[in-house]
């Protein structure tokens, strides 16, 4: 299950998760430990709740927030540059 979908499923029963979003999804059984806390470049996913909405993104290859290689859920996760070793990752294209 994609992280966006898992957050939405969790939100139906519990509301949006807090900053411990990944652990909350695992504890609720929406995700399992096989899923990675890290993006294809080895950086943690960035999650921040904003009232009834949230920001979920990867910081991209450079690992820096707010640069052009950030990938956001709102962008439909249009990955611009996945490392070759991650070619088979479920959301790298």
C-alpha positions in Angstrom: 0.0 0.0 0.0 1.3 3.5 -0.9 2.0 5.8 2.1 -0.7 8.2 1.0 -3.3 5.5 0.9 -2.2 4.2 4.2 -2.5 7.6 5.8 -6.0 8.0 4.4 -7.1 4.6 5.7 -5.7 5.4 9.1 -7.3 8.9 9.1 -10.8 7.3 8.7 -10.6 5.6 12.0 -8.1 7.8 14.0 -7.7 11.1 12.2 -4.5 12.2 10.6 -1.4 10.8 12.4 0.9 13.1 14.3 4.7 13.4 13.7 5.1 9.7 14.6 3.1 8.9 11.5 5.1 5.8 10.4 4.9 4.1 13.8 1.2 5.0 14.1 0.5 3.3 10.7 2.4 0.2 11.6 0.8 -0.1 15.1 -2.7 0.2 13.5 -1.8 -2.5 11.0 -2.1 -0.3 8.0 1.6 -0.7 7.1 4.0 -3.3 8.1 7.7 -3.1 9.0 8.6 -4.3 5.5 7.9 -0.7 4.4 10.7 1.7 4.6 10.8 4.9 6.6 13.3 6.1 4.0 12.9 7.3 0.4 14.7 5.7 -2.5 17.8 7.8 -1.7 18.0 6.7 1.9 16.6 9.9 3.4 13.6 9.8 5.8 10.2 10.8 4.3 9.1 14.2 5.5 5.6 14.3 7.0 4.0 17.3 8.6 0.3 17.6 9.6 -1.4 20.9 9.0 -4.8 20.7 10.7 -7.0 18.6 8.4 -4.3 18.2 5.8 -0.7 17.1 5.6 2.5 17.4 3.6 4.2 14.1 2.6 7.3 14.4 0.6 10.8 13.0 -0.1 13.7 15.4 0.0 15.1 13.8 -3.2 18.6 12.9 -4.0 20.2 15.9 -2.4 18.4 15.3 1.0 17.6 19.0 1.4 14.1 20.5 2.0 12.7 22.9 -0.5 15.0 22.2 -3.5 13.9 21.3 -7.0 14.3 17.5 -6.6 11.8 17.3 -3.7 8.9 15.0 -4.6 5.5 15.6 -3.1 2.3 13.6 -2.9 0.5 16.4 -4.6 2.8 15.9 -7.6 1.6 12.3 -7.9 5.2 11.3 -6.9 6.6 12.1 -10.4 10.1 10.9 -9.6 12.6 12.7 -11.6 15.8 10.8 -10.6 15.9 7.4 -9.0 19.2 5.7 -8.4 19.7 2.7 -10.6 19.8 0.4 -7.6 16.2 1.5 -6.8 14.8 0.9 -10.2 12.5 -1.8 -8.8 11.2 0.3 -6.0 7.5 0.5 -6.2 7.3 4.3 -6.8 10.4 4.8 -9.0 9.7 5.1 -12.7 
